[in-house]
C-alpha cells in the first residue's frame, strides 16, 4: 500500500507541511513521531535515520506494521508465540 503525504500526516497526527519538512530535513520529528512514522511506513527508526539494521531481516521488518495493529496484550502474546516457535525450530534444525 502506497501512502500519500496526506495519508501519512493523518496517521501520524501532524499536518502535511510537517511531513514535507521531515522529508526535506528542515525539521526533525520527536521520538514518538519517528516511531509512528516507522510503523506506518513498515520500516524501523534506525532505517529512517539511515542506520544499518544489523540483524534485522526483511521478514521481521514486514511484521512491524501488523504487530502495530494489535493491542499491547495481543502483541505480547504474538511475540511470545513467535519466540517459542523460533526456539523450537532452532532446536529441530541442529
NUDOTI-46234 format. One line per field, with one value per atom (N, C-alpha, C): x negated, y, z; atom name; residue in three letters. Coordinates in steps of 0.001 Angstrom, whole numbers. Layout:
// residues N
x: c(X | ...);
y: c(Y | ...);
z: c(Z | ...);
atom: c(CA | ...);
rest: c(ALA | ...);
// end
This chain:
// residues 94
x: c(-839 | 0 | -879 | -638 | -1380 | -636 | -1349 | -746 | -1110 | -143 | -436 | -909 | -1426 | -1822 | -609 | 537 | 1761 | 2128 | 2102 | 2409 | 1473 | 180 | -816 | -628 | -357 | -177 | 1017 | 2094 | 3269 | 2962 | 2231 | 1895 | 991 | 72 | -920 | -421 | 549 | 1107 | 369 | -212 | -854 | -288 | -505 | 13 | -927 | -409 | -1165 | -2450 | -2419 | -3622 | -4724 | -4360 | -5356 | -6000 | -5193 | -5741 | -6727 | -6374 | -7273 | -8585 | -8493 | -9705 | -10580 | -9948 | -10711 | -11477 | -10775 | -11396 | -12556 | -12417 | -13479 | -14591 | -14409 | -15414 | -15403 | -14306 | -14190 | -13678 | -13129 | -12563 | -12756 | -13082 | -13247 | -12033 | -11517 | -10371 | -10788 | -9829 | -10082 | -10287 | -10786 | -10987 | -9675 | -8606 | -7307 | -6807 | -6963 | -6548 | -7406 | -8694 | -9595 | -9178 | -8805 | -8345 | -7047 | -6124 | -4878 | -5149 | -6047 | -6410 | -6956 | -7867 | -8456 | -7390 | -6500 | -5437 | -4564 | -4109 | -3180 | -3865 | -5182 | -5912 | -6473 | -6226 | -6736 | -8251 | -8807 | -10255 | -10667 | -11880 | -12351 | -12875 | -12968 | -13514 | -14945 | -15714 | -17095 | -17181 | -16307 | -16317 | -15951 | -14971 | -14597 | -15732 | -16544 | -17682 | -18909 | -18776 | -19876 | -20888 | -20531 | -21433 | -21218 | -22268 | -22139 | -21326 | -20493 | -19671 | -20375 | -21413 | -22181 | -21304 | -21224 | -20479 | -18988 | -18465 | -17032 | -16802 | -15992 | -15728 | -14539 | -14418 | -13292 | -11975 | -11957 | -10741 | -10303 | -11246 | -10921 | -10396 | -11011 | -10561 | -9142 | -8778 | -7434 | -6387 | -6786 | -5842 | -5488 | -6338 | -6144 | -4773 | -4336 | -3008 | -1880 | -2003 | -957 | -899 | -2050 | -2087 | -1520 | -1716 | -1224 | 305 | 959 | 2426 | 3018 | 2195 | 2671 | 2668 | 3486 | 3433 | 2103 | 1723 | 457 | 453 | 1580 | 1693 | 1553 | 2254 | 2172 | 781 | 156 | -1201 | -2189 | -2064 | -2937 | -2735 | -1466 | -1176 | -1789 | -1613 | -2158 | -3682 | -4321 | -5783 | -6273 | -5574 | -5948 | -5767 | -4673 | -4427 | -5503 | -5866 | -6905 | -8250 | -8538 | -9791 | -9857 | -8763 | -8714 | -8880 | -8239 | -8355 | -9788 | -10426 | -11824 | -12740 | -12566 | -13368 | -13155 | -11896 | -11551 | -12176 | -12010 | -12546 | -14077 | -14670 | -16130 | -16677 | -16000 | -16431 | -16239 | -15198 | -14930 | -15963 | -16506 | -17419 | -18882 | -19148 | -20551 | -20948);
y: c(-1186 | 0 | 1243 | 2129 | 3378 | 4463 | 5161 | 6249 | 7586 | 8476 | 9842 | 10615 | 11810 | 12650 | 12980 | 13151 | 13443 | 12242 | 11037 | 9821 | 9700 | 9849 | 9691 | 10758 | 11974 | 13043 | 12746 | 12188 | 11840 | 10690 | 9690 | 8539 | 8929 | 9849 | 10234 | 11365 | 12136 | 13221 | 14536 | 14779 | 16065 | 16574 | 17861 | 18352 | 17969 | 18063 | 17624 | 18428 | 19704 | 20528 | 20027 | 19515 | 18959 | 17723 | 16874 | 15702 | 16166 | 17208 | 17758 | 18236 | 18904 | 19379 | 18213 | 17127 | 15939 | 15412 | 15293 | 14746 | 15601 | 16908 | 17814 | 18000 | 17445 | 17597 | 18968 | 19681 | 21024 | 20978 | 19844 | 19680 | 18227 | 18013 | 16655 | 16256 | 15046 | 14595 | 14240 | 14286 | 13808 | 12299 | 11708 | 10263 | 9509 | 9988 | 9327 | 9414 | 10575 | 10734 | 9875 | 9793 | 8962 | 7498 | 7056 | 5671 | 5429 | 6379 | 6255 | 6238 | 7098 | 7113 | 5749 | 5217 | 3919 | 2836 | 2833 | 1827 | 1900 | 3087 | 3241 | 3088 | 3262 | 3075 | 1656 | 821 | -548 | -585 | 294 | 435 | 389 | 799 | 899 | 2308 | 2691 | 4003 | 4101 | 3040 | 3028 | 3237 | 2576 | 2723 | 4152 | 4744 | 6124 | 7093 | 6741 | 7587 | 7283 | 6302 | 5972 | 5013 | 4356 | 3397 | 2019 | 1210 | -179 | -943 | -1837 | -2659 | -3994 | -3982 | -5181 | -6219 | -7386 | -8488 | -8468 | -7389 | -7353 | -7779 | -8782 | -9283 | -8565 | -8689 | -8081 | -8655 | -9946 | -10578 | -9959 | -9719 | -9111 | -7696 | -6946 | -5582 | -5575 | -6614 | -6688 | -6971 | -7542 | -7829 | -6593 | -5598 | -4425 | -3770 | -3495 | -2874 | -3765 | -5078 | -5998 | -6018 | -6044 | -6038 | -4734 | -3657 | -2356 | -2303 | -3174 | -3205 | -3872 | -4615 | -5390 | -4570 | -5002 | -4398 | -4805 | -4121 | -4448 | -5897 | -6333 | -7711 | -8725 | -8479 | -9391 | -9367 | -8195 | -8077 | -8882 | -8773 | -9553 | -11048 | -11467 | -12881 | -13345 | -12540 | -12906 | -13007 | -12071 | -12100 | -13309 | -13635 | -14811 | -16083 | -16155 | -17339 | -17470 | -16359 | -16407 | -16777 | -16271 | -16607 | -18100 | -18641 | -20079 | -20908 | -20500 | -21215 | -21182 | -20027 | -19917 | -20814 | -20843 | -21718 | -23176 | -23554 | -24936 | -25307 | -24446 | -24731 | -24762 | -23866 | -23856 | -25157 | -25720 | -26999 | -28142 | -28071 | -29138 | -29185 | -28029 | -27984 | -28198 | -28387 | -28596 | -30029);
z: c(0 | 0 | 0 | -933 | -1025 | -253 | 593 | 1362 | 733 | 671 | 255 | 1483 | 1254 | 2381 | 3251 | 2618 | 3372 | 4241 | 3654 | 4416 | 5620 | 5360 | 6421 | 7498 | 7094 | 8089 | 8997 | 8429 | 9234 | 10187 | 9702 | 10545 | 11710 | 11446 | 12454 | 13347 | 12849 | 13657 | 13531 | 12360 | 12078 | 10752 | 10454 | 9180 | 8038 | 6823 | 5654 | 5482 | 5777 | 5639 | 6564 | 7732 | 8648 | 8036 | 7386 | 6694 | 5623 | 4880 | 3848 | 4474 | 5617 | 6296 | 6760 | 7238 | 7617 | 6407 | 5272 | 4062 | 3578 | 3701 | 3238 | 4273 | 5458 | 6503 | 7153 | 7005 | 7590 | 9017 | 9407 | 10744 | 11167 | 12418 | 12923 | 13755 | 13531 | 14327 | 15743 | 16655 | 18013 | 17943 | 19003 | 19019 | 18846 | 19469 | 19334 | 17893 | 17271 | 15881 | 14967 | 15239 | 14449 | 14525 | 15706 | 15880 | 15098 | 15152 | 14387 | 12883 | 12431 | 11013 | 10589 | 11390 | 11064 | 11005 | 11959 | 12000 | 10755 | 10421 | 9293 | 7941 | 7907 | 6659 | 6532 | 7553 | 7510 | 7568 | 8361 | 8451 | 9916 | 10168 | 11550 | 11771 | 13030 | 13359 | 12824 | 13011 | 12522 | 11021 | 10286 | 8823 | 8428 | 9123 | 8814 | 9121 | 10092 | 10444 | 9595 | 8705 | 7806 | 8403 | 9482 | 10106 | 9506 | 9526 | 9092 | 10114 | 9629 | 10517 | 10737 | 11536 | 11800 | 12464 | 11857 | 12433 | 12157 | 11625 | 11351 | 9906 | 9733 | 8393 | 7781 | 6477 | 5777 | 6303 | 6601 | 7106 | 8426 | 9302 | 10592 | 10404 | 9508 | 9247 | 8687 | 7953 | 7393 | 8467 | 9584 | 10662 | 11488 | 11469 | 12307 | 12121 | 10887 | 10743 | 11236 | 11046 | 11503 | 13028 | 13673 | 15131 | 15696 | 14970 | 15428 | 15465 | 14718 | 14700 | 15937 | 16670 | 17813 | 19098 | 20037 | 21371 | 21998 | 23049 | 23708 | 24201 | 24752 | 25258 | 24111 | 23004 | 21862 | 21219 | 21184 | 20635 | 21477 | 22806 | 23695 | 23469 | 23333 | 23091 | 21777 | 20720 | 19405 | 19451 | 20124 | 20216 | 21019 | 22096 | 22885 | 22069 | 21313 | 20478 | 19404 | 18761 | 17733 | 18340 | 19519 | 20197 | 20479 | 21024 | 21302 | 20045 | 18968 | 17700 | 17180 | 17274 | 16823 | 17635 | 18940 | 19795 | 19413 | 19243 | 18883 | 17522 | 16536 | 15200 | 15227 | 16012 | 16117 | 16686 | 17669 | 18261 | 17271 | 16441 | 15464 | 14357 | 13998 | 12847 | 13237 | 14481 | 14911 | 14763);
atom: c(N | CA | C | N | CA | C | N | CA | C | N | CA | C | N | CA | C | N | CA | C | N | CA | C | N | CA | C | N | CA | C | N | CA | C | N | CA | C | N | CA | C | N | CA | C | N | CA | C | N | CA | C | N | CA | C | N | CA | C | N | CA | C | N | CA | C | N | CA | C | N | CA | C | N | CA | C | N | CA | C | N | CA | C | N | CA | C | N | CA | C | N | CA | C | N | CA | C | N | CA | C | N | CA | C | N | CA | C | N | CA | C | N | CA | C | N | CA | C | N | CA | C | N | CA | C | N | CA | C | N | CA | C | N | CA | C | N | CA | C | N | CA | C | N | CA | C | N | CA | C | N | CA | C | N | CA | C | N | CA | C | N | CA | C | N | CA | C | N | CA | C | N | CA | C | N | CA | C | N | CA | C | N | CA | C | N | CA | C | N | CA | C | N | CA | C | N | CA | C | N | CA | C | N | CA | C | N | CA | C | N | CA | C | N | CA | C | N | CA | C | N | CA | C | N | CA | C | N | CA | C | N | CA | C | N | CA | C | N | CA | C | N | CA | C | N | CA | C | N | CA | C | N | CA | C | N | CA | C | N | CA | C | N | CA | C | N | CA | C | N | CA | C | N | CA | C | N | CA | C | N | CA | C | N | CA | C | N | CA | C | N | CA | C | N | CA | C | N | CA | C | N | CA | C | N | CA | C | N | CA | C | N | CA | C | N | CA | C | N | CA | C | N | CA | C | N | CA | C);
rest: c(UNK | UNK | UNK | UNK | UNK | UNK | UNK | UNK | UNK | UNK | UNK | UNK | UNK | UNK | UNK | UNK | UNK | UNK | UNK | UNK | UNK | UNK | UNK | UNK | UNK | UNK | UNK | UNK | UNK | UNK | UNK | UNK | UNK | UNK | UNK | UNK | UNK | UNK | UNK | UNK | UNK | UNK | UNK | UNK | UNK | UNK | UNK | UNK | UNK | UNK | UNK | UNK | UNK | UNK | UNK | UNK | UNK | UNK | UNK | UNK | UNK | UNK | UNK | UNK | UNK | UNK | UNK | UNK | UNK | UNK | UNK | UNK | UNK | UNK | UNK | UNK | UNK | UNK | UNK | UNK | UNK | UNK | UNK | UNK | UNK | UNK | UNK | UNK | UNK | UNK | UNK | UNK | UNK | UNK | UNK | UNK | UNK | UNK | UNK | UNK | UNK | UNK | UNK | UNK | UNK | UNK | UNK | UNK | UNK | UNK | UNK | UNK | UNK | UNK | UNK | UNK | UNK | UNK | UNK | UNK | UNK | UNK | UNK | UNK | UNK | UNK | UNK | UNK | UNK | UNK | UNK | UNK | UNK | UNK | UNK | UNK | UNK | UNK | UNK | UNK | UNK | UNK | UNK | UNK | UNK | UNK | UNK | UNK | UNK | UNK | UNK | UNK | UNK | UNK | UNK | UNK | UNK | UNK | UNK | UNK | UNK | UNK | UNK | UNK | UNK | UNK | UNK | UNK | UNK | UNK | UNK | UNK | UNK | UNK | UNK | UNK | UNK | UNK | UNK | UNK | UNK | UNK | UNK | UNK | UNK | UNK | UNK | UNK | UNK | UNK | UNK | UNK | UNK | UNK | UNK | UNK | UNK | UNK | UNK | UNK | UNK | UNK | UNK | UNK | UNK | UNK | UNK | UNK | UNK | UNK | UNK | UNK | UNK | UNK | UNK | UNK | UNK | UNK | UNK | UNK | UNK | UNK | UNK | UNK | UNK | UNK | UNK | UNK | UNK | UNK | UNK | UNK | UNK | UNK | UNK | UNK | UNK | UNK | UNK | UNK | UNK | UNK | UNK | UNK | UNK | UNK | UNK | UNK | UNK | UNK | UNK | UNK | UNK | UNK | UNK | UNK | UNK | UNK | UNK | UNK | UNK | UNK | UNK | UNK | UNK | UNK | UNK | UNK | UNK | UNK | UNK | UNK | UNK | UNK | UNK | UNK | UNK | UNK | UNK | UNK | UNK | UNK);
// end
